[in-house]
Amino acid sequence: MNQKVFPISFWCQPANTYENWKIAAECGFTVVPVSAATVEEGRKVLDWLSEFGIQGMISDPRVNHKMTEKRGWKDTVQEVTAAYHDHPALWGYYVTDEPGLERFESLAKIIKAFQKADAEHIAFINLFPNYASADQLGTISYERHVAAYLDIVKPEILSYDHYALLEDGDRPQYFPNLEIIRNQALRAGIPFMNIFLSTPHFNYRDPSPADLRWQVYTSLAYGAKAIAYFTYVTPDAENYRNGPISIYGMKTPKWDMVRQLNLEVGKLGPWLSELTSTGIYHTGCAPAGSEALCGCGLVAEADGSGKELLVGEFVDGGKNPWVIVMNKDRQHAAWVTLKLRTPLTKLHEVARSTGELRAIARDQGVDAYKTYEDGLVVQFWLAPADARVMRVSNQA
C-alpha cells in the first residue's frame, strides 16, 4: 500500500463544488470519496483536492461488484485507471461496500485487475461489522468471514464499519470486532480502517464530543492506520440528522468537533503509520474476546485511579517500543501511572499541536517520569476518552 498520508475519510460526500471540497479539507480530512458522473468531473475535483493538499478515492459508475458479469470488464478497469492513475491527488478507486462471501471470488478478480493496471493506488472495499447476520456474511463465524475475504480477495487495506453508539448504550460487540480486525490485518500484513458513527440515524444516538474521541482513540490504540466517519454530509433520508454538514450544506457544531479530532490525528498520523502493533490490553474488566493487562510486555502496570484504561503496545522500524494509553471513561479524567519494563531511559510523547516529539507535558514543568534500574515510571492526566502516544528510546 503506497500510503502518502494517514487516511482520515468519510462517507456521504458534498456536491462537487470548489467551496464544498475546500471546507472538507479545512475539516482535516486527508482522503475523501469522490463520486463523479464523468472523467472530466472526477479530474476537476482531483485538481481542487491537489490544491488543498488532500487526496481522493474515485467512485466511477462503471466500477461495481457485478462488473465481472459483463464482457470486456477488464477493458473497463484499464479505461478507468488510464483516466486517473497519473493524477497526483488520486488515492484509490472505490469498488463496493459490505460484500458477502458469495462475492469474494469475483471481487478477487476485480482487485487483481486493478492492481495489475495501477499498482500505485488502492482498489477499495469495505466489510460488514460483526453484528451482521450469517445471511449477510455468508458464514456463521465473523472471523471466518474476514479471514476468507483476506485469503481470497487479497486487498491492500482491510476496511470495516462498526456503529457502536446506540440510544440505550454501546454495542458489546465493538471491542471484539476490533480484536478480530486487528488480528487478521496483522496476519495479512496490511493496514486496517475503522469506519464509525458521527451522524445519528435509526436507533443510533447522537455522538457527543467524548463519543467521537472514544471511537477515534480506541481505533488508534488497536493499531488502525486509517479512520473514517459515517457520515460527513447528513443524508436527507429516514431520521438522519446532525451530521457535520447539514442537509442544507451548512456546517453544524459537529463539524467543529470532527475538525478538532482530525487535526489531532493529522499530527499523530505520520508516526502511527510507521508503527506495528505488538499488543493491546484492557485494565479493569476486559471485554469479551480481549486481553486484560498481564504485565508481560512493555507495560508492567497501568493504573487509572479507578478509571479503566486501554493500552496499545507498538514497535517502530528502529525497534523502539511505543505505547498508546487511553482513558476509556467518557465522563471523567484519569490520573494515570504507568510502569514500563525496559532498559531504555528516555520517554517522549507526540505533541498533537505540532506533531513533534517532546518531553511528556505536565503542568508547570513538573517531571512526568523517573528512570530506575529496571524501567520507567510515568504519571500524567488524561481527559475523558483521551490518549497519549509515547515513544521509549535512548534518544534525548
HUWORA-V494829 format. One record per pair of residues at least 24 apart in sequence whose ideal C-beta (glycine too) atoms are under 10 Angstrom apart, sorted by the first residue. I is the first residue (numbers start at 0). J is the second residue. Records with the same first field share a line. If there is no record, write none. Layout:
I: J / J
This chain:
0: 91 / 119 / 120 / 121 / 154 / 155 / 156 / 189 / 190 / 224 / 225
1: 90 / 91 / 118 / 119 / 120 / 121 / 155
2: 30 / 90 / 121 / 155 / 156 / 190 / 224 / 225 / 268 / 272
3: 29 / 30 / 54 / 87 / 90 / 272
4: 29 / 30 / 52 / 53 / 54 / 90 / 225 / 265 / 268 / 269 / 272
5: 29 / 30 / 190 / 219 / 223 / 224 / 225 / 226 / 264 / 265 / 266 / 267 / 268 / 269 / 270 / 271 / 272
6: 30 / 31 / 53 / 54 / 56 / 90 / 91 / 121 / 123 / 156 / 158 / 190 / 192 / 223 / 224 / 225 / 226 / 227 / 264 / 268 / 272
7: 31 / 53 / 192 / 215 / 225 / 226 / 227 / 228 / 257 / 260 / 261 / 262 / 264 / 265 / 268
8: 32 / 53 / 54 / 55 / 56 / 90 / 123 / 158 / 192 / 194 / 225 / 226 / 227 / 228 / 231 / 261
9: 194 / 197 / 198 / 226 / 227 / 228 / 229 / 230 / 231 / 232 / 242 / 243 / 244 / 257 / 261
10: 96 / 125 / 160 / 194 / 197 / 198 / 227 / 228 / 229 / 230 / 231 / 232 / 234 / 242
11: 197 / 198 / 228 / 229 / 230 / 231 / 232 / 233 / 234 / 239 / 242 / 243 / 244
12: 44 / 55 / 56 / 58 / 230 / 231 / 232 / 244
13: 231 / 232 / 244 / 248
14: 232 / 248
15: 40 / 41 / 43 / 44 / 47
16: 44 / 47 / 248
17: 43 / 44 / 46 / 47 / 50 / 51
18: 47 / 248
19: 44 / 47 / 232 / 244 / 248
20: 44 / 45 / 47 / 48 / 50 / 51 / 53 / 55
21: 47 / 48 / 50 / 51
22: 51 / 231 / 243 / 244 / 248 / 249 / 250 / 254 / 258
23: 47 / 48 / 51 / 53 / 231 / 232 / 243 / 244 / 254
24: 48 / 50 / 51 / 52 / 53
25: 51 / 250 / 254 / 258 / 261 / 262
26: 228 / 231 / 243 / 244 / 250 / 254 / 255 / 257 / 258 / 259 / 260 / 261 / 262
27: 53 / 257 / 258 / 259 / 260 / 261 / 262 / 263 / 264 / 265 / 266
28: 53 / 54 / 227 / 228 / 231 / 243 / 257 / 258 / 261 / 265
29: 53 / 54 / 90 / 225 / 261 / 264 / 265 / 268
30: 54 / 55 / 56 / 88 / 90 / 91 / 121 / 123 / 192 / 225 / 227
31: 55 / 56 / 88 / 90 / 227 / 231
32: 56 / 57 / 58 / 90 / 91 / 93 / 123 / 227 / 231
33: 57 / 58 / 59 / 83 / 88 / 89 / 90 / 93
34: 58 / 59 / 60 / 93
35: 59 / 60 / 83
36: 60
37: 82
38: 78 / 79 / 81 / 82 / 83
39: 82
41: 79 / 82 / 83 / 86 / 89
42: 82 / 83 / 85 / 86 / 88 / 89
44: 88
45: 83 / 86 / 87 / 88 / 89 / 90
46: 86 / 87 / 88
47: 88
48: 86 / 87 / 88 / 89 / 90
49: 86 / 87 / 88 / 89
50: 88
51: 88
52: 88
53: 88 / 90
54: 86 / 87 / 88 / 89 / 90 / 91 / 120
55: 83 / 86 / 88 / 89 / 90 / 91 / 93
56: 89 / 90 / 91 / 92 / 93 / 120 / 121 / 122 / 123
57: 82 / 83 / 86 / 88 / 89 / 90 / 91 / 92 / 93 / 120 / 123
58: 92 / 93 / 94 / 123
59: 83 / 92 / 93 / 94
62: 92 / 93 / 94 / 95 / 109 / 113 / 122
63: 93 / 94 / 95 / 109
64: 94 / 95 / 96 / 97 / 98 / 99 / 102 / 105 / 106 / 109 / 124
65: 95 / 102 / 105 / 109
66: 94 / 95 / 105 / 108 / 109 / 112
67: 102 / 104 / 105 / 106 / 107 / 108 / 109 / 112
68: 105
72: 105 / 108 / 109 / 112
73: 108 / 109 / 111 / 112 / 115 / 116
74: 112
75: 109 / 112
76: 108 / 109 / 111 / 112 / 113 / 114 / 115 / 116 / 117 / 122
77: 112 / 113 / 115 / 116 / 117
78: 116
79: 113 / 116 / 117
80: 112 / 113 / 115 / 116 / 117 / 118 / 119 / 120 / 122
81: 116 / 117
83: 117 / 120
84: 116 / 117 / 118 / 119 / 120
85: 117 / 119
86: 120
89: 117 / 119 / 120 / 121
90: 120 / 121 / 123
91: 117 / 119 / 120 / 121 / 122 / 123 / 155 / 156
92: 116 / 117 / 120 / 121 / 122 / 123
93: 121 / 122 / 123 / 124 / 125
94: 121 / 122 / 123 / 124 / 125 / 152 / 154
95: 122 / 123 / 124 / 125
96: 123 / 124 / 125 / 126 / 127 / 158 / 160 / 194
97: 124 / 125 / 126 / 127 / 128 / 131 / 135 / 136 / 159 / 160
98: 124 / 125 / 126 / 127 / 135 / 136 / 137 / 144 / 148 / 152
99: 126 / 127 / 131 / 132 / 133 / 134 / 135 / 136 / 137 / 138 / 144 / 148
100: 133 / 135 / 136 / 137 / 138 / 143 / 144 / 147 / 148 / 151
101: 137
102: 137 / 148 / 151 / 152
103: 137 / 144 / 147 / 148 / 149 / 150 / 151 / 152
104: 151 / 152
105: 152
106: 148 / 151 / 152 / 153 / 154
107: 148 / 150 / 151 / 152 / 153 / 154
108: 152
109: 152
110: 151 / 152 / 153 / 154 / 155
111: 152 / 153
113: 155
114: 153 / 154 / 155
118: 155
120: 155
121: 154 / 155 / 156 / 158
122: 152 / 154 / 155 / 156
123: 154 / 155 / 156 / 158 / 192
124: 148 / 152 / 154 / 155 / 156 / 157 / 158 / 159
125: 156 / 157 / 158 / 159 / 160 / 192 / 194 / 227
126: 152 / 154 / 157 / 158 / 159 / 160 / 161 / 180 / 191 / 192 / 194
127: 159 / 160 / 161 / 176
128: 159 / 160 / 161 / 162 / 163 / 170 / 172 / 173 / 176 / 180 / 193 / 194
129: 159 / 161 / 170 / 172 / 173 / 175 / 176 / 177 / 178 / 179 / 180 / 288
130: 161 / 162 / 163 / 170 / 171 / 172 / 173 / 175 / 176
131: 159 / 160
140: 179
141: 172 / 175 / 176 / 179 / 180
142: 175 / 178 / 179 / 180 / 182 / 183 / 288
143: 179
144: 179 / 183
145: 176 / 179 / 180 / 182 / 183 / 184 / 186 / 187 / 191
146: 179 / 182 / 183 / 186 / 187
148: 183 / 187
149: 183 / 184 / 186 / 187 / 188 / 189
150: 183 / 186 / 187
153: 187 / 189
154: 187 / 189
155: 187 / 189 / 190
156: 184 / 187 / 189 / 190 / 191 / 192 / 224 / 225
157: 181 / 183 / 184 / 185 / 186 / 187 / 189 / 190 / 191 / 192 / 193 / 223 / 224 / 225
158: 190 / 191 / 192 / 193 / 194 / 223 / 225 / 227
159: 183 / 184 / 191 / 192 / 193 / 194
160: 192 / 193 / 194 / 195 / 196 / 227 / 229
161: 193 / 194 / 195 / 196 / 214 / 218 / 229
162: 194 / 195 / 196 / 197 / 198 / 199 / 200 / 201 / 203 / 206 / 214 / 229
163: 195 / 196 / 203 / 206 / 210 / 213 / 214 / 217
164: 195 / 196 / 197 / 199 / 203 / 204 / 205 / 206 / 207 / 210 / 211 / 213 / 214
165: 196 / 201 / 202 / 203 / 204
166: 199 / 201 / 202 / 203 / 204 / 205
167: 202 / 204
168: 204
169: 204 / 210 / 213 / 329
170: 203
171: 286 / 287
172: 286 / 287 / 288
173: 213 / 214 / 217 / 286
174: 217 / 221 / 279 / 281 / 285 / 286 / 287 / 288 / 289 / 309 / 327
175: 286 / 287 / 288 / 289
176: 221 / 288
177: 217 / 218 / 220 / 221 / 222 / 223 / 279 / 286 / 288 / 289 / 309
178: 221 / 279 / 286 / 287 / 288 / 289 / 290
179: 288
180: 218 / 221 / 222 / 223
181: 218 / 220 / 221 / 222 / 223 / 276 / 279 / 311
182: 221 / 276 / 279 / 288
184: 221 / 222 / 223 / 224 / 276
185: 222 / 275 / 276 / 277
188: 275
189: 224
190: 222 / 223 / 224 / 225 / 272
191: 218 / 221 / 222 / 223 / 224 / 225 / 226 / 276
192: 218 / 223 / 224 / 225 / 226 / 227
193: 217 / 218 / 219 / 221 / 223 / 224 / 225 / 226 / 227
194: 218 / 225 / 226 / 227 / 228 / 229 / 230
195: 226 / 227 / 228 / 229
196: 228 / 229 / 230
197: 227 / 228 / 229 / 230 / 231 / 233 / 241 / 242 / 243 / 253 / 254 / 256 / 257 / 260
198: 228 / 229 / 230 / 231 / 232 / 233 / 234 / 239 / 240 / 241 / 242 / 243 / 244 / 251 / 253
199: 233 / 238 / 239 / 240 / 241 / 242 / 253
200: 229 / 230 / 233 / 234 / 236 / 237 / 238 / 239 / 240 / 241 / 242
201: 237 / 238 / 239
202: 238
203: 229 / 238 / 239
205: 240 / 241 / 242 / 253
206: 241 / 253 / 256 / 257
207: 256 / 329 / 330 / 383 / 384
208: 252 / 253 / 255 / 256 / 257 / 259 / 260 / 329 / 383 / 384
209: 256 / 326 / 328 / 329 / 330 / 382 / 383 / 384 / 385
210: 256 / 329 / 384
211: 253 / 256 / 257 / 259 / 260 / 384
212: 256 / 259 / 260 / 263 / 325 / 326 / 329 / 382 / 383 / 384 / 385 / 386
213: 309 / 325 / 326 / 327 / 328 / 329 / 383 / 384 / 385 / 386
214: 260 / 384
215: 257 / 260 / 261 / 263 / 264 / 267 / 325 / 384 / 385 / 386
216: 260 / 263 / 264 / 267 / 309 / 311 / 323 / 324 / 325 / 326 / 327 / 381 / 384 / 385 / 386 / 387 / 388
217: 279 / 309 / 311 / 323 / 325 / 327 / 384 / 386
218: 264
219: 263 / 264 / 267 / 268 / 271 / 274 / 309 / 311 / 323 / 325 / 386 / 388
220: 276 / 279 / 280 / 281 / 308 / 309 / 310 / 311 / 312 / 313 / 322 / 323 / 324 / 325 / 327 / 386 / 388
221: 276 / 279 / 289 / 309 / 311 / 323 / 325
222: 271 / 274 / 275 / 276 / 277 / 278 / 279 / 311 / 312 / 313 / 323
223: 264 / 271 / 276
224: 268 / 271 / 272 / 273 / 274 / 276
225: 264 / 268 / 271 / 272
226: 260 / 261 / 264 / 268
228: 253 / 257 / 260 / 261
231: 257
259: 351
260: 351
262: 351 / 352
263: 349 / 351 / 352 / 354 / 385 / 386 / 388
264: 351
265: 351 / 354
266: 349 / 350 / 351 / 352 / 353 / 354 / 355 / 388
267: 323 / 349 / 350 / 351 / 354 / 386 / 388
268: 349 / 354
269: 349 / 354
270: 313 / 315 / 321 / 349 / 354 / 355 / 356 / 388 / 390
271: 313 / 321 / 323 / 349 / 388
273: 313 / 314 / 315 / 316 / 317 / 321
274: 311 / 312 / 313 / 314 / 315 / 316 / 319 / 320 / 321 / 323 / 388 / 390
275: 312 / 313 / 314 / 315 / 316 / 321
276: 311 / 312 / 313 / 314 / 321 / 323
277: 311 / 312 / 313 / 314 / 320 / 321
278: 310 / 311 / 312 / 313 / 314 / 322
279: 309 / 310 / 311 / 312 / 313 / 323
280: 308 / 309 / 310 / 311 / 312
281: 307 / 308 / 309 / 310 / 325 / 327
282: 306 / 307 / 308 / 309 / 310 / 324 / 327 / 335
283: 307 / 308 / 309 / 327 / 328
285: 309
286: 327
294: 338 / 340
295: 340
296: 320 / 322 / 339 / 340
297: 321 / 322 / 337 / 338 / 339 / 340 / 341 / 343 / 374 / 375 / 391
298: 322 / 324 / 337 / 338 / 339 / 340 / 341 / 374
299: 337 / 338 / 339 / 340 / 341 / 373 / 374 / 375 / 376
300: 336 / 337 / 338 / 339 / 340 / 374 / 376
301: 335 / 336 / 337 / 338 / 339
302: 333 / 334 / 335 / 336 / 337 / 338 / 378
303: 327 / 328 / 331 / 332 / 333 / 334 / 335 / 336 / 337 / 381
304: 331 / 332 / 333 / 334 / 335 / 336 / 380
305: 331 / 333 / 334
306: 330 / 331 / 332 / 333 / 334 / 335 / 381 / 383
307: 333
308: 333 / 335 / 337 / 381 / 386
309: 386
310: 335 / 337 / 386
311: 386 / 388
312: 339
313: 388 / 389 / 390
315: 390 / 392
317: 390 / 392 / 394
318: 392
319: 343 / 345 / 347 / 390 / 391 / 392 / 393 / 394
320: 389 / 390 / 391 / 392
321: 347 / 349 / 388 / 389 / 390 / 391 / 392
322: 346 / 348 / 377 / 387 / 388 / 389 / 390 / 391
323: 349 / 386 / 387 / 388 / 389
324: 377 / 379 / 381 / 385 / 386 / 387 / 388 / 389
325: 381 / 384 / 385 / 386 / 387 / 388
326: 380 / 381 / 382 / 383 / 384 / 385 / 386 / 387
327: 381 / 383 / 384 / 386
328: 381 / 382 / 383 / 384 / 385
329: 383 / 384 / 385
330: 383 / 384
331: 381 / 382 / 383 / 384
332: 380 / 381 / 382 / 383 / 385
333: 379 / 380 / 381 / 382 / 383 / 384 / 385
334: 378 / 379 / 380 / 381
335: 377 / 378 / 379 / 380 / 381 / 387
336: 376 / 377 / 378 / 379
337: 368 / 374 / 375 / 376 / 377 / 378 / 379 / 387 / 389
338: 371 / 373 / 374 / 375 / 376 / 377
339: 368 / 370 / 371 / 373 / 374 / 375 / 376 / 377 / 389 / 391
340: 373 / 374 / 375
341: 370 / 373 / 374 / 375 / 391 / 392 / 393
342: 372 / 373 / 374 / 391 / 393
343: 370 / 374 / 375 / 390 / 391 / 392 / 393 / 394
344: 368 / 370 / 371 / 374 / 375 / 391 / 392 / 393 / 394 / 395
345: 370 / 375 / 390 / 391 / 392 / 393 / 394 / 395
346: 370 / 375 / 376 / 377 / 389 / 390 / 391 / 392
347: 388 / 389 / 390 / 391 / 392 / 394 / 395
348: 377 / 379 / 387 / 388 / 389 / 390
349: 387 / 388 / 389 / 390
350: 388
351: 385 / 386 / 387 / 388
356: 388 / 389 / 390 / 392 / 394
358: 395
359: 387 / 389
360: 387
